[in-house]
Amino acid sequence: MNDNTHQNQSTLNQKGISILGSTGSIGKQVLKVIAEHPGEFKIKLLSARTQVDLLVQQVKQFHPEMVFIADSSQHAKLKAALCNMEVEVLDSEEQIYQSFHRQDVDMVLLAIVGFAGLLPAVKVIEAGKDLAIANKESLVVGGHIIMDLVHKNGVHLLPVDSEHSAIYQCLQGEKPESIEKVILTASGGPFCDWSIEDMKNITLDQALKHPTWKMGSKITIDSASMMNKGLEVIEAKWLFNLQPEQIDVVVHPQSLVHSMVQFVDGSLKAQMSPPDMRGPIQYALFYPKRQKASLTRFNFSEAFSLIFKPIDMEKFRNLALAFDALRKGGNLAAVLNAANEAAVAAVLNNELPFYRISEVVEQMMSKMEFISLPDLETLENCHFETIAKSKELIRRIN
């Protein structure tokens, strides 16, 4: 067998993967995992929103077949920077969606932040491709639509969030009816031990300092306010077909137990590993097999303890609101998510105090029209209307 035959065989065995949001926190770690496993993957597409210089670096290192920048003002710069490379610069999101139908695309990893991930998630599943999802908002807003499509098209929906990856791993080999409840763990963020009164004085710099994880600004604020955990609660409902009373949340400051599943016989499974997002990313990329990784191992010759504490729902009002949206259903989770997006953007722009995020969310949940079974277009309209009304509210209360 000559060298060309070896090379062709190697290419055939590679998993074709497209990465949406490659320049974000998760996207960069996905590429680290891929770099640690040369020959396993062929990158078909890299896409980013605005970071054109980093995107160009990624293209030069990983040699995708296609690339896309959402910021149209950066399109010419991207094209010029890559003019001497064999890579197709896509002109539209529609071309991205068309690329999902290519036979050599096996998986799409969705690392876009916020509501913007919903339509791409739908398009991937409609194309019959496996979806590794690091965008919780798409399931929060359109979980009923996405899960219906997953079942219809027979694809794998693989969670990348560490908590949902942990539950997914705990459920391997288990029957759905054996689940009594799932227990999501939360680090507690930087304000777990603060009083409600003290939280009124939280600064933006303090809210952006997470004690365990290094993440993008939006998700860091969500983690500090516990909205991130609220979104994960709703995501868990859809991923694992659970009722609200089957989902619990506990504070676990060490972030070593990423989540747990309690079964009807009273036994409990927990997935543990030192906190490193490359772990759940790698699990999703290689599913259903486990692959060797150069991640930190536990050292049981050194003593350590595991602490679990209940969450104060009064102090972290966002989590209570998420459970409320989950119980009532309809478009209420979409309203919760959109109001939070607007409020967090205002916090990051120093237009709203951190502690008032839940006030904006709660008011929007009470004011927006309730729709029991929204379709995709209705959800899009609801999202943008909630954003606009949230901005009006923020201007009034600020």
Secondary structure, 3 states (H helix, E strand, C coil): CCHHHHHHHHHHHCEEEEEECCCCHHHHHHHHHHHCCCCCEEEEEEEECCCHHHHHHHHHHHCCCEEEECCHHHHHHHHHHCCCCCCEECCCHHHHHHHCCCCCCCEEEECCCCHHHHHHHHHHHHCCCEEEECCHHHHHHHHHHHHHHHHHHCCCEEECCHHHHHHHHHCCCCCHHHEEEEEEEECCCCCCCCCCCHHHHCCHHHHCCCCCCCCCHHHHHHHHHCHHHHHHHHHHHHHHCCCHHHEEEEECCCCCEEEEEEECCCCEEEEECCCCCHHHHHHHHHCCCCCCCCCCCCCCCCCCCCCCEECCCCCCHHHHHHHHHHHHCCCHHHHHHHHHHHHHHHHHCCCCCHHHHHHHHHHHHHHCCCCCCCCHHHHHHHHHHHHHHHHHHHHHHC
